[in-house]
Amino acid sequence: MIFKDRFTAGKLLAKELKKYKNKKDTIILTIPRGGLQVGYSIAKELNSRLSIILTKKISYPGNSEYAIGTVGLTSEIIEEQGISKDYIKNEIKNIRNYLKERYKKYLGKNKPINLKNKLIIITDDGIATGKTMLLTIKLIKEQKPKKIIVAIPVGPIENVKLLKENADEVICLYSSEHFFAVGEFYENFEQVSDEKAISLLKKVQSSHKS
């Protein structure tokens, strides 16, 4: 299955999510930047609020490629034991400062939405390892939402199964055993700039203020 672009994938996902249309407690959370094109289409079709969720990995000391955990704005998950507490504390502080700046860039003066008792639909343009999505689910659970739904266009079969074990509901339009990269399932998979992503976010947010 090949999608024309991320917007098209979002519209197809919205058809599978139509039972959540016009529900005031539904929030679409996207992982920037490509995820905002998918989330934009879903939010427009469902008449739902749209926001972002930002996380950043903590790297192993001296090895930037190896993640020992992930940090959100208000909570963190450390997966690797035996690492210096001072190192972790310092990394969390630095990452939170970075995330605050990213949130400020995307949301301006608005604060991230309180997710307690909300119906959360997390989306991205696809998953590969699924690790970012799994850790995002864990961080969102700490805010005690009513329900967590993961909606993605594509992902490897085994990793989609892992998502189903951690979320209340998972919608994946196409899962494959032969998976190399998310971009291979799109005709148009251009890089999305912060500016383009932010403009989509503001369009949905302004429509819910009017």
C-alpha positions in Angstrom: 0.0 0.0 0.0 1.4 3.4 -1.0 0.0 6.7 0.2 0.0 9.8 -2.0 1.2 11.9 0.9 0.7 12.4 4.7 -2.5 14.5 4.3 -4.1 11.6 2.4 -3.0 9.1 5.0 -4.6 11.3 7.7 -7.9 11.4 5.8 -7.9 7.6 5.5 -7.2 7.3 9.2 -10.0 9.7 10.0 -12.5 7.3 8.2 -11.4 4.6 10.7 -11.8 7.0 13.6 -15.3 8.4 12.6 -16.9 7.2 15.9 -14.9 9.9 17.6 -16.1 12.8 15.4 -17.5 15.9 17.2 -16.6 14.5 20.6 -15.5 17.5 22.8 -13.1 15.4 25.0 -11.1 14.1 22.0 -7.6 15.5 21.4 -5.4 14.6 18.5 -1.7 14.6 19.6 0.9 14.6 16.9 4.7 14.0 16.9 6.3 16.8 15.0 7.1 17.4 12.3 5.7 15.0 9.7 3.1 13.8 12.1 1.4 17.2 12.0 0.3 16.7 8.4 -1.4 13.5 9.3 -2.8 15.0 12.5 -4.1 18.0 10.7 -6.2 15.9 8.3 -7.6 13.8 11.2 -8.4 16.9 13.3 -10.2 18.6 10.4 -12.2 15.5 9.5 -13.2 14.7 13.2 -13.6 18.4 14.2 -11.2 17.8 17.1 -8.6 19.8 18.9 -5.0 19.3 17.7 -1.8 19.7 19.7 1.7 18.2 19.9 3.6 15.9 22.2 7.3 16.4 22.5 9.9 14.0 24.0 13.6 13.6 23.7 15.8 10.6 24.4 18.6 10.6 27.0 21.7 9.2 25.4 24.2 6.8 27.0 27.3 8.7 28.3 29.7 9.0 25.3 27.3 7.3 22.9 24.7 9.6 21.4 23.0 6.8 19.3 22.2 4.6 22.3 19.1 5.8 24.3 18.8 5.0 28.0 15.5 6.7 28.4 13.2 9.5 27.3 12.1 12.8 28.8 8.9 14.7 28.6 8.0 18.1 29.9 6.7 16.8 33.2 7.9 13.2 33.5 10.6 10.8 32.3 11.3 7.1 31.8 14.7 5.7 32.5 15.2 2.2 31.0 18.9 1.7 31.7 20.2 1.1 35.2 23.6 1.8 36.7 24.1 5.2 35.1 25.3 8.1 37.3 22.4 9.9 39.0 24.1 13.2 38.5 24.5 12.5 34.8 20.8 11.7 34.4 19.7 14.6 36.6 21.8 17.0 34.4 20.5 15.5 31.2 16.9 15.8 32.3 17.4 19.4 33.2 19.0 20.2 29.8 16.4 18.3 27.8 13.5 20.0 29.7 14.9 23.4 28.8 15.1 22.3 25.2 11.6 20.9 25.2 10.3 24.2 26.8 11.8 26.1 23.9 10.3 23.7 21.3 6.8 23.9 22.9 7.1 27.7 23.0 8.0 27.7 19.3 5.0 25.6 18.4 2.4 26.7 21.0 3.4 30.3 21.7 2.0 31.5 25.0 -0.4 28.5 25.2 0.4 25.7 27.6 0.3 22.0 26.6 -3.3 20.6 27.0 -4.2 18.9 30.2 -4.8 15.3 29.2 -6.5 14.0 32.3 -9.9 12.3 31.5 -9.4 13.1 27.8 -9.7 10.7 24.8 -6.3 10.9 23.2 -5.5 9.9 19.6 -1.7 9.8 19.1 -0.6 9.9 15.5 2.5 10.1 13.4 3.3 9.4 9.7 4.3 5.9 10.6 6.5 3.9 13.0 9.7 1.9 12.4 11.0 0.6 15.7 8.0 2.0 17.5 10.1 3.0 20.5 9.2 6.7 20.4 5.5 5.9 20.2 5.8 3.3 23.0 7.5 5.8 25.3 5.1 8.5 24.3 2.2 6.3 25.4 3.8 5.7 28.8 4.3 9.4 29.4 0.7 10.1 28.4 -0.6 7.4 30.7 0.9 9.2 33.6 -1.6 12.1 33.0 -4.4 9.6 33.4 -6.4 10.1 30.2 -9.7 8.4 29.6 -8.4 6.4 26.6 -5.4 6.2 24.4 -5.8 5.4 20.7 -2.8 5.1 18.4 -3.6 5.9 14.8 -0.8 5.4 12.2 -0.7 4.8 8.5 2.0 2.1 8.4 4.4 0.1 10.6 6.1 -3.3 10.9 3.8 -6.1 12.0 5.7 -7.0 15.1 6.0 -3.4 16.3 2.3 -2.7 15.7 1.6 -5.7 18.0 3.7 -4.1 20.7 1.6 -0.9 20.4 -1.6 -3.0 20.8 -0.2 -4.3 24.1 0.3 -0.8 25.4 -2.6 1.3 24.0 -6.3 0.9 24.4 -6.8 0.8 20.7 -4.5 0.8 17.7 -5.4 1.6 14.1 -2.8 0.9 11.5 -3.8 1.1 7.9 -1.1 -1.1 6.6 1.4 -3.3 8.4 4.2 -5.2 6.7 6.7 -7.9 7.4 9.1 -6.4 4.9 9.7 -3.0 6.3 12.8 -0.7 5.7 11.6 2.8 6.3 8.4 4.8 6.7 9.1 6.9 3.6 9.0 3.9 1.2 5.2 3.8 1.7 4.6 7.4 0.4 4.8 8.9 -3.1 5.5 12.2 -1.5 7.6 12.1 1.7 9.1 15.6 1.7 10.8 16.9 4.8 8.4 19.2 6.8 9.8 22.4 8.2 8.9 23.7 11.6 7.2 26.7 9.9 4.9 24.5 7.8 4.1 22.3 10.8 3.3 25.2 13.0 1.0 26.8 10.4 -1.1 23.6 10.3 -1.3 23.5 14.0 -2.4 27.2 14.2 -5.1 26.6 11.5 -6.8 24.0 13.6 -6.4 25.9 16.8 -7.9 29.1 15.3 -10.9 27.1 14.0 -11.7 25.9 17.5 -11.5 29.4 19.0 -13.9 30.9 16.5 
